């Protein structure tokens, strides 16, 4: 049953180019894939499916191992939902729909495969699968500076993938049972503290590029500001969550002693990223870049909570991944609507949006609610996530937590 989550986007994505020539019809067919994923994911919440364990290329330790647990299920649900919203947000007259929608479903397929993977090498393959279709989506349908944004995204993504591949192969070489990349085997590795510290450096680099965090964020502001709105909704809401998910799996789960050794520096990095993102967001005149830097700041909160690694802060990580994914997708969608209506992204030219006569009162009201949710205003999703993170992190890292509180107030 678990394979239905992968078969659906794969099958529909392959059939889309020959299914129809009408863009609106293609969009409806494409929307069926994430809707089916969403329904099955919700069903799996009450009825956990059996894991899948199939031999693929045993000579290199690659097996088709899939499983669902309390960490992967929430992000699979988030991915399916955001893919639905991304496709629904795509204009009916989208150019080259027979290429656009299969690429979107390819990103979805890579994400879901990575989140379900129970084999390190399979995770790397899925991780890399996302890179090419996302780069093409930015390069073909992005704004005026799309070529530079796509190139930068490709370079940073490729570097992340190469580092992650080296880390995973290092796990295999250090495994007494040979090239066995099964998560069960990696959990049981008896690595020395020194080995864990060095391996964790690679894990932090690989997934820090994907989140991203300062100073590994060079691709993010330009890519988010140049991508088409449906793509940036998926990119900021779901693809970035692979970074947090990877830190949990490959850092906390497989390298606990190394994580404990570096946790103070990781917390400081998270706090610095939060302050850096908040201050840069305040300084922006482009509303898309404002949202992009705000997102960077919230990734700093995730890193802080992961560094603390208390039961409460880890609950906050899961809630923050869900809350941030939904909030950031909403913000980028609303910013896109405002950009289409006003033909401007300059904040100084967007005054009066709440004016019922000459503005966009409903859109601007939703944007205000989204910004309040991102800021952690009580009663909204962001508040729950930040409360868990700050409560769970304060006992271990009070000063980084205090700086993150200040950053949250600034945003």
PyMOL commands that set and color helices and strands:
alter all, ss='L'
color gray80, all
select helices_A, chain A and resi 4-19+23-46+58-60+72-88+97-116+120-141+146-173+183-187+193-211+220-226+229-239+241-253+256-283+287-308+311-342+347-349+361-375+381-394+398-410
alter helices_A, ss='H'
color red, helices_A
select strands_A, chain A and resi 52-57+62-66
alter strands_A, ss='S'
color yellow, strands_A
deselect
rebuild
show_as cartoon
